Amino acid sequence: MKKFVFLTLLILVTVLCTLVVSNAVAMHAAAAAPAPAHPHVHEAVEAMRSAKHHMDAAMGEFHGHRAKAIEHLDAAIHEAEICEQE
């Protein structure tokens, strides 16, 4: 009976230690990756990158307008990245 109680306590302590350590690691990881300083600008950059990806994948040249739109997206992404850094 004593062995059973001892093993149960040992398992319980092991599980609790595992939970504490994993929680500490998660908290450290969350603290190590701070949120962007300008979340709206960050979201805009991601949206423009997505739009550029869609334009790259589009079939057809649309009389040169597709290439021009990609150029404008590249310029806009560059400018927004500068905003993000300030």
C-alpha positions in Angstrom: 0.0 0.0 0.0 2.8 2.4 0.8 4.4 1.7 -2.6 1.2 2.6 -4.3 0.8 5.9 -2.5 4.5 6.7 -3.1 4.2 6.0 -6.8 1.0 8.0 -7.0 2.7 11.0 -5.4 5.7 10.6 -7.6 3.6 10.6 -10.7 1.6 13.6 -9.5 4.8 15.6 -8.7 6.2 14.7 -12.1 3.0 15.9 -13.9 3.0 19.1 -12.0 6.6 19.8 -12.7 6.0 19.2 -16.4 3.1 21.6 -16.4 5.1 24.3 -14.5 8.1 23.9 -16.9 6.0 24.0 -20.0 4.1 27.0 -18.8 7.4 28.8 -18.0 8.7 28.0 -21.5 5.5 29.3 -23.1 5.6 32.5 -21.1 9.3 33.0 -22.1 8.4 32.4 -25.7 5.6 34.9 -25.6 7.8 37.5 -24.0 10.6 36.9 -26.5 8.3 37.7 -29.5 6.9 41.2 -28.8 3.9 42.4 -30.7 4.6 44.7 -33.6 4.9 48.3 -32.6 2.4 49.4 -35.3 -0.1 46.5 -35.7 -2.2 48.2 -38.4 0.8 48.9 -40.5 2.0 45.4 -40.0 -1.4 44.0 -41.1 -1.3 46.3 -44.1 2.2 45.0 -45.1 0.9 41.5 -44.9 -2.2 42.3 -46.9 0.0 43.9 -49.7 2.3 40.9 -49.7 -0.7 38.7 -50.1 -2.1 40.9 -52.9 1.3 40.8 -54.7 1.3 37.0 -54.4 -2.2 36.9 -56.0 -1.1 39.2 -58.8 2.0 37.1 -59.4 -0.2 34.0 -59.7 -2.8 35.7 -62.0 -2.9 34.4 -65.6 -2.5 37.0 -68.3 -0.7 40.3 -68.6 -3.7 42.6 -68.9 -1.9 44.9 -71.3 0.9 45.5 -68.9 -1.3 46.5 -66.0 -0.5 43.4 -64.0 3.3 44.2 -64.1 2.6 47.8 -63.2 0.4 46.8 -60.3 3.2 44.5 -59.0 5.7 47.4 -59.3 3.3 49.6 -57.3 2.8 46.9 -54.7 6.6 46.5 -54.3 6.9 50.3 -53.8 4.1 50.4 -51.3 5.4 47.4 -49.4 8.8 49.1 -49.2 7.3 52.4 -47.9 5.1 50.6 -45.3 8.1 48.6 -44.1 9.9 51.9 -43.4 6.8 53.1 -41.5 6.9 49.9 -39.5 10.5 50.5 -38.4 9.8 54.0 -37.1 
